[in-house]
Structure formats: structure tokens, C-alpha cells
């Protein structure tokens, strides 16, 4: 009862205000015509009757522009009466004796009325144009804000919440509920607002979130004593369309990512099979040939050829072991299971141990060491660092010309030690330099330089597991790999050995 009384009181106030506005407009029109009549009467001796008739069109135009077509028609009628009463003989009378004066008054009334209508229509059209421009600006602003909020979202629940918030802020609904259907492994999403509003009735409106492909969900809306205008209905539908497109964009992005992952996985599998099959075939062929020669007795057991065949078998077996080790190391790196067993080690000793094992492959590449005598111990995993030097030196052997040196050096920095493996291979193009440590990335064709394309990426994983960094650079006369290792283990330096 109190609510209905309040509504009645508000309605009475609105009606009263409208009546007051109308009365003010009418009084203003009469005042304007009276003022103009007084001015014209003062200057009557200086004005011909035709000029007075034309000048009376001025207040008609003013009243129409200021107060609308009703005031314009009223001003035209009042101007007609004032013109007849004060300026047409007999004066101070509405009677007209001359036919010419009657024609003049009739034409004046027609012209004034038509002009007031035309000006009123132009005024209304201008106001409608301004209203529509403001409405379009409001729609564009709302759409821009919504699209900006949706553009960076990657989760359907966030999209639903943004739609709820913008609909409540824009249309002031009592309640909005958005349900997004589940898709593949993604569950269904339900978002509502405001949280304090729990209507017991069914929703006043339901709008589907539909795209050209399918229906992504639906929106339920509750509102009271509110009728949406055509513009609001159009904007609401645009909100729903943008929300549906944003949801579809997320789904398509996930599909694209899955396709990309599958494509990359297939590419890696193909590269791995091609590389491994090629790398396995060469050592296996050498081992088989050596074993066959020894089995059939074609080689004297006491000859130097026997020793050479056994050496070949040993080296090719080591090559196979290196290949399998690389594959296992890469699987541990990708699984995050690479855990170095850190101890204090001498990196120069590790490098020399590796070159000793690779002496047969290093016959065409002399090794030069450049380590200071007081180079401190470094916390490393001895076996893993052997793998790093083995892969870096193997890479240098593959690409550096025969009879060129390989320089292994190291020096102290502030909080780490810097090591490098330098060779005299041709420079690497810039587009390959930044991807040189990627899996299966090959600078040259596989039929020209053998390898699986895993060695450098394994080096990167091992160095990063030690807390260091690795990179490659083109030099003026060759190419070099650089890597750093921390000097401290758990914040401590190695103990200084006591002099004996």
C-alpha cells in the first residue's frame, strides 16, 4: 500500500511539473508577442504595413525554436490578432473593411502557421538527431568497454562474469544468470549477479548465446517495471553475440593449440625416427662388419688389423652409448627429472677426461687448453659435465674444417665461472643462432652432417639444471659456445686445500 501511494504521489508531481512547463511556455509566447507588438507600435510611423507583417514572423520563429511547434502555432495566431487589432484599420478593432487588408491578414496567418510548423519540425528533427547521436555514442561506448574487457580473457568463467557485470551496469537488471555449456574436458559454467538478489519467479527473458557453429549457452534476465527500448534490445543482443563469439574464440584457440601440439609432436617423432635410424645404422654397420670379419677368420688374431677392428667396435659402441644417453637425458630433461649430483670438481680435469676418451675422433683437431692455474673448483655433476663437453666438442668436430684447432678455456667472473669451447667453423646465420639449442634444430641438412639434433639442447638442460646459462656466438675467425657455472654451493665456496 505504501509503495502504490508513493508511485501515485510521484506521478502527480510529474504531471504537475508538465503542466507548469506548458503554462510557462504559453505565458512566454504571449509575453514575446506582446513585447514585439509594443516595439512595433513605437516605430509604426517609420514602418510600412508590409514591413510590420514581415517583422511579426520573427517572434513566431523565436517562439517555435525555443518552445516547440505548439508555441509556434499559438504565436502565429496571436501575431495575427495583434497585427489586425493594432495595425489594420480600423485600429483597435478586429473588423476588416478593406478586401486588400483581409487578403494581407489571411496570407500572414497562413505564412506564420506554415513557418511555425516547418521550424517546429526542423527543431524536432534536430533534437532527434542529437538524441540518436548520443544514443549511438552510448551504444558504441558500451560495446567498446565490453569488447575491451572480453578481448584478453582465456577462460569461459571469466567471460561469463564480465557479461554479468556489464549487463547489470548497462541495463540495471534485477538479476542476470549466465550458463555456458561444457565443452570437451571443460565443465559447464554458471555465473549470476548480483549475489544479494534471489528472485523466486521465472526469468522475464531468456537469450541464447549462439554463433554460426553452435549454441554456447544461455542468459536468463529478471527485471521489474522495465520495458527495453528498441535501442536497448539491440544493444543487449549485441552483448550476447559478443559473449558467444568470445566463448567460441576460446574453444577454437584450444582446438588450434591441440592441433599445433599434435603437429609438433608428429614432426618431432618423425625427426627423431629419421635421426635415430640414421645414427644407429652407421655404427651398427661398422660393428657388424668388424664382427663378421673376426667370425669368419679373415683376420689373423695376432695382426694389427684385429686390433683395429676391435678398436672400431669399441668406438662405435661408445657412439651408440652416447646416442642412447642423449635420448635418455632428453627424456629426463623434458620430464623435469634431471637432478645433478653436485660435488666440487675441476672443470679442466673434466674437459681433459673427455678429450682423452675422444682422442680417435680428435686426430684432425688439436685441442688447446686455456685455463688459469688458480682456477677454483666448481660445484658440478662430473658425469653430466662430461656429457656437456662431449656434445660441444662433437659439434665442433662436425662443423669445423680438418686440421683446425679447438680451444677450451675458462676464467673467473664475479659470482660464476665462464667457460667456452671455440672452433673455426663457418659463422652461423642469425636466424639459426637463436634456435641453435632447440630440439632437432639442424643448421645443415641431415645427409651432410650426421646427428640427432639433441646434443646442444641437452647441454642447455644440464647447464640450466646447474644454475648456469649457455649461449653461442659468431667470432671473427670462428664460432664459440659459452656457458657459466655458479661458484658457490649452498652459498659457500670450496675449502682451500692446506699446504702439505
SULKAZI-V121566 format. One record per residue. N is the residue number from 1. RES is the residue in one small letter. SS is DSSP state (H for helix, E for strand, - for the rest). OMEGA is omega in radians with two decimals (none if undefined). Layout:
BEGIN
n:N res:RES ss:SS omega:OMEGA
n:N res:RES ss:SS omega:OMEGA
END
This chain:
BEGIN
n:1 res:x ss:- omega:3.14
n:2 res:x ss:H omega:3.13
n:3 res:x ss:H omega:-3.14
n:4 res:x ss:H omega:3.10
n:5 res:x ss:H omega:3.13
n:6 res:x ss:H omega:3.12
n:7 res:x ss:H omega:3.12
n:8 res:x ss:H omega:3.14
n:9 res:x ss:H omega:3.12
n:10 res:x ss:H omega:-3.14
n:11 res:x ss:H omega:3.11
n:12 res:x ss:H omega:3.11
n:13 res:x ss:H omega:3.13
n:14 res:x ss:H omega:3.11
n:15 res:x ss:H omega:3.13
n:16 res:x ss:H omega:3.13
n:17 res:x ss:H omega:3.12
n:18 res:x ss:H omega:3.13
n:19 res:x ss:H omega:3.12
n:20 res:x ss:H omega:-3.14
n:21 res:x ss:H omega:-3.14
n:22 res:x ss:H omega:-3.14
n:23 res:x ss:H omega:3.13
n:24 res:x ss:H omega:3.11
n:25 res:x ss:H omega:-3.14
n:26 res:x ss:H omega:3.12
n:27 res:x ss:H omega:3.10
n:28 res:x ss:H omega:3.11
n:29 res:x ss:H omega:-3.14
n:30 res:x ss:H omega:3.12
n:31 res:x ss:H omega:-3.14
n:32 res:x ss:H omega:-3.14
n:33 res:x ss:H omega:3.12
n:34 res:x ss:H omega:3.14
n:35 res:x ss:H omega:-3.14
n:36 res:x ss:H omega:3.11
n:37 res:x ss:H omega:3.11
n:38 res:x ss:H omega:3.14
n:39 res:x ss:H omega:3.14
n:40 res:x ss:H omega:-3.13
n:41 res:x ss:H omega:3.11
n:42 res:x ss:H omega:-3.09
n:43 res:x ss:- omega:-3.10
n:44 res:x ss:H omega:-3.13
n:45 res:x ss:H omega:-3.07
n:46 res:x ss:H omega:-3.06
n:47 res:x ss:- omega:3.01
n:48 res:x ss:- omega:-3.09
n:49 res:x ss:H omega:-3.13
n:50 res:x ss:H omega:3.14
n:51 res:x ss:H omega:3.10
n:52 res:x ss:H omega:3.11
n:53 res:x ss:H omega:3.13
n:54 res:x ss:H omega:-3.13
n:55 res:x ss:H omega:3.11
n:56 res:x ss:H omega:3.08
n:57 res:x ss:H omega:-3.14
n:58 res:x ss:H omega:3.10
n:59 res:x ss:H omega:3.08
n:60 res:x ss:H omega:3.14
n:61 res:x ss:H omega:-3.12
n:62 res:x ss:H omega:-3.12
n:63 res:x ss:H omega:-3.14
n:64 res:x ss:H omega:-3.13
n:65 res:x ss:H omega:-3.07
n:66 res:x ss:H omega:-2.93
n:67 res:x ss:H omega:3.02
n:68 res:x ss:- omega:-3.01
n:69 res:x ss:H omega:3.12
n:70 res:x ss:H omega:3.09
n:71 res:x ss:H omega:3.12
n:72 res:x ss:H omega:3.12
n:73 res:x ss:H omega:3.10
n:74 res:x ss:H omega:3.13
n:75 res:x ss:H omega:3.10
n:76 res:x ss:H omega:-3.14
n:77 res:x ss:H omega:3.13
n:78 res:x ss:H omega:3.10
n:79 res:x ss:H omega:3.08
n:80 res:x ss:H omega:-3.12
n:81 res:x ss:H omega:-3.12
n:82 res:x ss:H omega:3.13
n:83 res:x ss:H omega:3.13
n:84 res:x ss:H omega:-3.02
n:85 res:x ss:H omega:-3.00
n:86 res:x ss:H omega:-2.98
n:87 res:x ss:H omega:3.09
n:88 res:x ss:- omega:3.11
n:89 res:x ss:- omega:-0.08
n:90 res:x ss:- omega:-3.11
n:91 res:x ss:- omega:3.12
n:92 res:x ss:- omega:3.10
n:93 res:x ss:- omega:3.13
n:94 res:x ss:- omega:3.09
n:95 res:x ss:- omega:3.11
n:96 res:x ss:- omega:-3.09
n:97 res:x ss:- omega:-3.10
n:98 res:x ss:- omega:3.12
n:99 res:x ss:H omega:3.13
n:100 res:x ss:H omega:3.09
n:101 res:x ss:H omega:3.12
n:102 res:x ss:H omega:3.11
n:103 res:x ss:H omega:3.13
n:104 res:x ss:H omega:3.13
n:105 res:x ss:H omega:-3.13
n:106 res:x ss:H omega:3.11
n:107 res:x ss:H omega:3.11
n:108 res:x ss:H omega:-3.14
n:109 res:x ss:H omega:-3.14
n:110 res:x ss:H omega:-3.12
n:111 res:x ss:H omega:-3.13
n:112 res:x ss:H omega:-3.13
n:113 res:x ss:H omega:3.14
n:114 res:x ss:H omega:-3.13
n:115 res:x ss:H omega:3.12
n:116 res:x ss:H omega:3.12
n:117 res:x ss:H omega:-3.14
n:118 res:x ss:H omega:3.14
n:119 res:x ss:H omega:3.11
n:120 res:x ss:H omega:3.11
n:121 res:x ss:H omega:3.11
n:122 res:x ss:H omega:3.11
n:123 res:x ss:H omega:3.13
n:124 res:x ss:H omega:3.12
n:125 res:x ss:H omega:3.12
n:126 res:x ss:H omega:3.11
n:127 res:x ss:H omega:3.11
n:128 res:x ss:H omega:3.10
n:129 res:x ss:H omega:3.10
n:130 res:x ss:H omega:3.12
n:131 res:x ss:H omega:-3.14
n:132 res:x ss:H omega:3.11
n:133 res:x ss:H omega:3.09
n:134 res:x ss:H omega:3.11
n:135 res:x ss:H omega:3.11
n:136 res:x ss:H omega:3.10
n:137 res:x ss:H omega:3.11
n:138 res:x ss:H omega:3.12
n:139 res:x ss:H omega:-3.12
n:140 res:x ss:H omega:3.14
n:141 res:x ss:H omega:3.12
n:142 res:x ss:H omega:3.14
n:143 res:x ss:H omega:3.12
n:144 res:x ss:H omega:3.14
n:145 res:x ss:H omega:3.13
n:146 res:x ss:H omega:-3.11
n:147 res:x ss:H omega:3.11
n:148 res:x ss:H omega:3.14
n:149 res:x ss:H omega:-3.10
n:150 res:x ss:H omega:-2.93
n:151 res:x ss:H omega:-3.05
n:152 res:x ss:- omega:-3.06
n:153 res:x ss:- omega:3.13
n:154 res:x ss:- omega:-3.13
n:155 res:x ss:- omega:-3.08
n:156 res:x ss:H omega:3.12
n:157 res:x ss:H omega:3.09
n:158 res:x ss:H omega:3.10
n:159 res:x ss:H omega:3.13
n:160 res:x ss:H omega:-3.13
n:161 res:x ss:H omega:3.11
n:162 res:x ss:H omega:3.10
n:163 res:x ss:H omega:3.13
n:164 res:x ss:H omega:-3.09
n:165 res:x ss:H omega:-3.10
n:166 res:x ss:H omega:3.11
n:167 res:x ss:H omega:3.11
n:168 res:x ss:H omega:-3.14
n:169 res:x ss:H omega:-3.05
n:170 res:x ss:H omega:-3.00
n:171 res:x ss:H omega:3.10
n:172 res:x ss:- omega:3.07
n:173 res:x ss:- omega:3.07
n:174 res:x ss:- omega:-3.12
n:175 res:x ss:E omega:3.07
n:176 res:x ss:E omega:3.12
n:177 res:x ss:E omega:-3.11
n:178 res:x ss:E omega:3.11
n:179 res:x ss:E omega:3.09
n:180 res:x ss:E omega:-3.10
n:181 res:x ss:- omega:3.05
n:182 res:x ss:- omega:-3.10
n:183 res:x ss:E omega:-3.09
n:184 res:x ss:- omega:-3.11
n:185 res:x ss:- omega:3.14
n:186 res:x ss:E omega:3.11
n:187 res:x ss:- omega:3.07
n:188 res:x ss:- omega:-3.08
n:189 res:x ss:E omega:3.09
n:190 res:x ss:E omega:3.09
n:191 res:x ss:E omega:-3.13
n:192 res:x ss:E omega:3.08
n:193 res:x ss:E omega:-0.18
n:194 res:x ss:- omega:-3.05
n:195 res:x ss:- omega:-3.09
n:196 res:x ss:- omega:-3.07
n:197 res:x ss:- omega:3.12
n:198 res:x ss:- omega:-3.11
n:199 res:x ss:- omega:3.13
n:200 res:x ss:- omega:-3.11
n:201 res:x ss:- omega:3.07
n:202 res:x ss:- omega:-3.10
n:203 res:x ss:- omega:3.09
n:204 res:x ss:- omega:-3.10
n:205 res:x ss:E omega:3.08
n:206 res:x ss:E omega:-3.12
n:207 res:x ss:E omega:-3.12
n:208 res:x ss:E omega:3.03
n:209 res:x ss:E omega:-2.98
n:210 res:x ss:E omega:3.00
n:211 res:x ss:- omega:3.14
n:212 res:x ss:- omega:-3.09
n:213 res:x ss:- omega:-3.07
n:214 res:x ss:- omega:3.08
n:215 res:x ss:E omega:-3.07
n:216 res:x ss:E omega:-3.12
n:217 res:x ss:E omega:-3.14
n:218 res:x ss:E omega:-3.11
n:219 res:x ss:E omega:3.07
n:220 res:x ss:E omega:-3.04
n:221 res:x ss:E omega:3.02
n:222 res:x ss:E omega:3.05
n:223 res:x ss:- omega:-3.11
n:224 res:x ss:- omega:3.06
n:225 res:x ss:- omega:-3.10
n:226 res:x ss:- omega:3.05
n:227 res:x ss:- omega:-3.10
n:228 res:x ss:- omega:3.03
n:229 res:x ss:- omega:3.13
n:230 res:x ss:H omega:3.14
n:231 res:x ss:H omega:3.11
n:232 res:x ss:H omega:3.10
n:233 res:x ss:H omega:3.12
n:234 res:x ss:H omega:3.14
n:235 res:x ss:H omega:3.11
n:236 res:x ss:H omega:3.11
n:237 res:x ss:H omega:3.08
n:238 res:x ss:H omega:3.06
n:239 res:x ss:H omega:-3.12
n:240 res:x ss:H omega:3.14
n:241 res:x ss:H omega:3.13
n:242 res:x ss:H omega:3.08
n:243 res:x ss:H omega:3.11
n:244 res:x ss:H omega:3.12
n:245 res:x ss:H omega:3.12
n:246 res:x ss:H omega:3.09
n:247 res:x ss:H omega:3.12
n:248 res:x ss:H omega:3.12
n:249 res:x ss:H omega:3.12
n:250 res:x ss:H omega:3.14
n:251 res:x ss:H omega:3.13
n:252 res:x ss:H omega:3.10
n:253 res:x ss:H omega:3.10
n:254 res:x ss:H omega:3.09
n:255 res:x ss:H omega:3.13
n:256 res:x ss:H omega:3.13
n:257 res:x ss:H omega:3.11
n:258 res:x ss:H omega:3.12
n:259 res:x ss:H omega:3.14
n:260 res:x ss:H omega:3.12
n:261 res:x ss:H omega:3.12
n:262 res:x ss:H omega:3.12
n:263 res:x ss:H omega:3.12
n:264 res:x ss:H omega:3.10
n:265 res:x ss:H omega:3.11
n:266 res:x ss:H omega:3.12
n:267 res:x ss:H omega:3.13
n:268 res:x ss:H omega:3.13
n:269 res:x ss:H omega:3.12
n:270 res:x ss:H omega:3.12
n:271 res:x ss:H omega:-3.14
n:272 res:x ss:H omega:-3.14
n:273 res:x ss:H omega:3.13
n:274 res:x ss:H omega:-3.10
n:275 res:x ss:H omega:-3.09
n:276 res:x ss:H omega:3.13
n:277 res:x ss:H omega:3.12
n:278 res:x ss:H omega:-3.12
n:279 res:x ss:H omega:3.12
n:280 res:x ss:H omega:-3.02
n:281 res:x ss:H omega:-3.06
n:282 res:x ss:H omega:3.13
n:283 res:x ss:H omega:3.12
n:284 res:x ss:H omega:3.11
n:285 res:x ss:H omega:3.13
n:286 res:x ss:H omega:3.13
n:287 res:x ss:H omega:-3.13
n:288 res:x ss:H omega:3.13
n:289 res:x ss:H omega:3.13
n:290 res:x ss:H omega:3.14
n:291 res:x ss:H omega:3.14
n:292 res:x ss:H omega:3.13
n:293 res:x ss:H omega:3.14
n:294 res:x ss:H omega:-3.07
n:295 res:x ss:H omega:-3.07
n:296 res:x ss:- omega:3.11
n:297 res:x ss:- omega:-3.14
n:298 res:x ss:- omega:-3.10
n:299 res:x ss:- omega:3.07
n:300 res:x ss:- omega:-3.05
n:301 res:x ss:- omega:-3.14
n:302 res:x ss:- omega:-3.07
n:303 res:x ss:- omega:3.09
n:304 res:x ss:H omega:3.12
n:305 res:x ss:H omega:3.10
n:306 res:x ss:H omega:3.12
n:307 res:x ss:H omega:3.14
n:308 res:x ss:H omega:3.11
n:309 res:x ss:H omega:3.12
n:310 res:x ss:H omega:3.09
n:311 res:x ss:H omega:3.10
n:312 res:x ss:H omega:3.11
n:313 res:x ss:H omega:-3.14
n:314 res:x ss:H omega:-3.12
n:315 res:x ss:H omega:3.14
n:316 res:x ss:H omega:3.06
n:317 res:x ss:H omega:3.07
n:318 res:x ss:H omega:3.12
n:319 res:x ss:H omega:3.08
n:320 res:x ss:H omega:3.12
n:321 res:x ss:H omega:3.09
n:322 res:x ss:H omega:3.12
n:323 res:x ss:H omega:3.13
n:324 res:x ss:H omega:3.11
n:325 res:x ss:H omega:3.10
n:326 res:x ss:H omega:3.13
n:327 res:x ss:H omega:3.13
n:328 res:x ss:H omega:3.12
n:329 res:x ss:H omega:3.14
n:330 res:x ss:H omega:3.11
n:331 res:x ss:H omega:3.11
n:332 res:x ss:H omega:3.12
n:333 res:x ss:H omega:-3.12
n:334 res:x ss:H omega:3.13
n:335 res:x ss:H omega:-3.10
n:336 res:x ss:- omega:-3.08
n:337 res:x ss:- omega:3.12
n:338 res:x ss:- omega:-3.09
n:339 res:x ss:- omega:-3.13
n:340 res:x ss:- omega:3.02
n:341 res:x ss:- omega:-2.96
n:342 res:x ss:- omega:2.99
n:343 res:x ss:E omega:3.09
n:344 res:x ss:E omega:-3.11
n:345 res:x ss:E omega:3.08
n:346 res:x ss:- omega:-3.13
n:347 res:x ss:H omega:3.07
n:348 res:x ss:H omega:3.10
n:349 res:x ss:H omega:3.11
n:350 res:x ss:H omega:-3.13
n:351 res:x ss:H omega:3.14
n:352 res:x ss:H omega:3.08
n:353 res:x ss:H omega:3.14
n:354 res:x ss:H omega:-3.11
n:355 res:x ss:H omega:3.08
n:356 res:x ss:H omega:3.12
n:357 res:x ss:H omega:-3.08
n:358 res:x ss:- omega:-3.01
n:359 res:x ss:- omega:-3.14
n:360 res:x ss:- omega:3.13
n:361 res:x ss:- omega:-3.09
n:362 res:x ss:- omega:-3.12
n:363 res:x ss:- omega:-3.13
n:364 res:x ss:- omega:-3.08
n:365 res:x ss:- omega:3.08
n:366 res:x ss:- omega:3.12
n:367 res:x ss:E omega:3.08
n:368 res:x ss:E omega:3.14
n:369 res:x ss:E omega:3.12
n:370 res:x ss:E omega:3.14
n:371 res:x ss:E omega:3.05
n:372 res:x ss:- omega:-3.09
n:373 res:x ss:- omega:-3.08
n:374 res:x ss:- omega:3.14
n:375 res:x ss:- omega:-3.05
n:376 res:x ss:- omega:3.03
n:377 res:x ss:- omega:-3.09
n:378 res:x ss:E omega:3.08
n:379 res:x ss:E omega:-3.08
n:380 res:x ss:E omega:2.92
n:381 res:x ss:- omega:-3.00
n:382 res:x ss:H omega:-3.08
n:383 res:x ss:H omega:-3.13
n:384 res:x ss:H omega:3.12
n:385 res:x ss:H omega:3.00
n:386 res:x ss:H omega:3.11
n:387 res:x ss:H omega:3.13
n:388 res:x ss:H omega:-3.12
n:389 res:x ss:H omega:3.12
n:390 res:x ss:H omega:-3.11
n:391 res:x ss:H omega:-3.13
n:392 res:x ss:H omega:3.12
n:393 res:x ss:H omega:3.09
n:394 res:x ss:H omega:3.10
n:395 res:x ss:H omega:3.12
n:396 res:x ss:H omega:3.13
n:397 res:x ss:H omega:-3.08
n:398 res:x ss:H omega:-2.95
n:399 res:x ss:H omega:-3.10
n:400 res:x ss:- omega:3.09
n:401 res:x ss:- omega:3.12
n:402 res:x ss:- omega:3.10
n:403 res:x ss:- omega:3.05
n:404 res:x ss:- omega:-3.07
n:405 res:x ss:- omega:2.96
n:406 res:x ss:E omega:-3.06
n:407 res:x ss:E omega:3.07
n:408 res:x ss:E omega:-3.05
n:409 res:x ss:E omega:3.10
n:410 res:x ss:E omega:3.11
n:411 res:x ss:E omega:-3.12
n:412 res:x ss:E omega:2.96
n:413 res:x ss:- omega:-3.05
n:414 res:x ss:- omega:-3.07
n:415 res:x ss:- omega:-3.10
n:416 res:x ss:E omega:3.05
n:417 res:x ss:E omega:-3.11
n:418 res:x ss:E omega:3.13
n:419 res:x ss:E omega:3.13
n:420 res:x ss:E omega:3.02
n:421 res:x ss:E omega:-3.01
n:422 res:x ss:E omega:3.08
n:423 res:x ss:E omega:-3.08
n:424 res:x ss:- omega:3.10
n:425 res:x ss:- omega:3.10
n:426 res:x ss:- omega:3.12
n:427 res:x ss:- omega:3.12
n:428 res:x ss:- omega:3.11
n:429 res:x ss:- omega:-3.08
n:430 res:x ss:H omega:-3.11
n:431 res:x ss:H omega:3.08
n:432 res:x ss:H omega:-3.02
n:433 res:x ss:H omega:-3.11
n:434 res:x ss:- omega:3.13
n:435 res:x ss:- omega:-3.01
n:436 res:x ss:- omega:3.14
n:437 res:x ss:- omega:3.08
n:438 res:x ss:- omega:3.13
n:439 res:x ss:- omega:3.04
n:440 res:x ss:- omega:3.10
n:441 res:x ss:- omega:-3.11
n:442 res:x ss:- omega:3.12
n:443 res:x ss:- omega:3.13
n:444 res:x ss:- omega:-3.14
n:445 res:x ss:- omega:-3.05
n:446 res:x ss:- omega:-3.13
n:447 res:x ss:- omega:3.13
n:448 res:x ss:- omega:3.12
n:449 res:x ss:- omega:-3.09
n:450 res:x ss:- omega:3.11
n:451 res:x ss:- omega:3.13
n:452 res:x ss:- omega:-3.08
n:453 res:x ss:- omega:-3.13
n:454 res:x ss:- omega:-2.99
n:455 res:x ss:H omega:-3.09
n:456 res:x ss:H omega:3.10
n:457 res:x ss:H omega:3.05
n:458 res:x ss:H omega:3.08
n:459 res:x ss:H omega:3.13
n:460 res:x ss:H omega:3.14
n:461 res:x ss:H omega:-3.12
n:462 res:x ss:H omega:-3.13
n:463 res:x ss:H omega:3.13
n:464 res:x ss:H omega:3.08
n:465 res:x ss:H omega:3.07
n:466 res:x ss:- omega:-3.12
n:467 res:x ss:- omega:-3.13
n:468 res:x ss:- omega:3.13
n:469 res:x ss:- omega:3.11
n:470 res:x ss:E omega:3.12
n:471 res:x ss:E omega:-3.11
n:472 res:x ss:E omega:-3.13
n:473 res:x ss:E omega:2.97
n:474 res:x ss:E omega:3.11
n:475 res:x ss:E omega:-3.11
n:476 res:x ss:- omega:-3.10
n:477 res:x ss:- omega:3.13
n:478 res:x ss:E omega:-3.05
n:479 res:x ss:E omega:-3.06
n:480 res:x ss:E omega:2.97
n:481 res:x ss:E omega:3.10
n:482 res:x ss:E omega:2.98
n:483 res:x ss:E omega:-3.14
n:484 res:x ss:E omega:3.07
n:485 res:x ss:E omega:3.13
n:486 res:x ss:E omega:3.14
n:487 res:x ss:- omega:-2.98
n:488 res:x ss:- omega:3.04
n:489 res:x ss:E omega:-3.08
n:490 res:x ss:- omega:3.08
n:491 res:x ss:- omega:-3.08
n:492 res:x ss:E omega:3.05
n:493 res:x ss:- omega:3.12
n:494 res:x ss:- omega:3.12
n:495 res:x ss:- omega:3.13
n:496 res:x ss:- omega:-3.13
n:497 res:x ss:- omega:-3.13
n:498 res:x ss:- omega:3.11
n:499 res:x ss:- omega:-3.13
n:500 res:x ss:- omega:none
END
